[in-house]
Amino acid sequence: MTDDRFHRAVYVISVAAELAGVHPQTLRIYERRGLLAPARTAGGSRRYSDADLALLERIAELTDEGLNLAGVQRVLELERTVVELKAQLDDARRAHERQLAELTARGFNLGGLVPAVPASRAVTIYRATRGPASVVEPVTRAG
């Protein structure tokens, strides 16, 4: 099923209720509680999509597990947050991969997070660490 069709609001309330196995009044209650937001026609009639029916199935699963409607609402909010965060993480990963590829193409040795330069151009710098003055830490940088 295409994404467009999945989200297309086509079912009237009686058909959606029958498909979901609930009373039409239950759908109205879910809407009032903010669990469900069906599309509306120009005349104000509710229209439900396959996505709405999938959500009704999830609500039924949660209520069957013993959650009240407030609990169901919280779980649904958290599930939406997880989906959003996963999308953000995927975007960040793709951006990171693009940046790594860009740096690699410019000649950076990303294994050591130090630019890859010929040994003849590399400069070694010593930085004193805390503690006795004789303790030093080598740091290699491109020069």
Protein Blocks (a to p, Z undefined) as FASTA:
>chain_A
ZZklmmpcfbdfklmmmmnopafklmmmmmmnopaccdddfkopacddfklmmmmmmmmm
mmmnopafklmmmmmmmmmmmmmmmmmmmmmmmmmmmmmmmmmmnopafknopacddfkl
pccdddddehjfklccdddddZZ
